[in-house]
């Protein structure tokens, strides 16, 4: 086993290998092991990012067995190729992440697959956050009811960037993964093949200010049947509690199902956001899977024995 830590940027060839490893794991597990954010940060200069690689075999002929990502905010992810699981590679990656991330480390386990709790517990981590993955089959949605003085239009790249970033930061002030987006983060996504401005809705007031938004996404490269996603819905604090979030959600779901003829729509919602979870449930969304985030237990000592369960 060979271990390597690479600061950003990751060489293009290595990034391509990591992408293929993640694709292989997703096909095997039925869930993507790496988030969109991590995949977008595999290439290019992203200050503070670190990449962790573990290889099987002899130098010169080694094969990438696992990959871990650590962001400057302490959030991390890791994936081990299906053929190299339960051979110690997951344990080695998680130990490296712990060494570099310290007590502020937060590791995502997408889908909460068998073995993730065992590995995390053995190394002194516990669940500190839950993220629900919800799905809605095609069915009629109620008409959107907009608050007085609010109209809806679509996002204009270049024109709306700064105003949208400000509203996004205010709406997600307690969720830094979303609220901490920069112009570079937005630009990364606006340049993706899936970006469609006609599916990015802005609720604006009479004076043109953005009161909220619903950014939708279409997945048409993940299997035979395309599906839509409630990519992110945000409402300015000044307009929360007005029903705007529900109206925006309904408008985006209607667009995906009726305008784009998609048979299902998915979304992620934080376990602590009970109001949003209730709204989505009332609109016909049901739980499809669960992501969890692990963090070190204060004062815990990791068990050094055994192989990886990942």
Secondary structure, DSSP 8 states (H G I E B T S, - for coil): -EEEEEESS--HHHHHHHHHHHHHHHHHHSS-SS-HHHHHTSSS--TT-EEEEEEESSTTS-EEEEEEEE-TTSEEEEEE-GGGTTTTHHHHHHHHHHHHHGGG-EEEETT--TTHHHHHHHTTEEEEEEEEEEEEES---------TTEEEEE--TTTSHHHHHHHHHHHTTT-HHHHT--HHHHHHHHTSTT--GGGEEEEEETTS-EEEEEEEEEE-SSSSS-EEEEEEEEE-GGGTTTTHHHHHHHHHHHIIIIIS--SEEEEEEETT-HHHHHHHHHTT-EEEEEEEEEEE-TT------S----
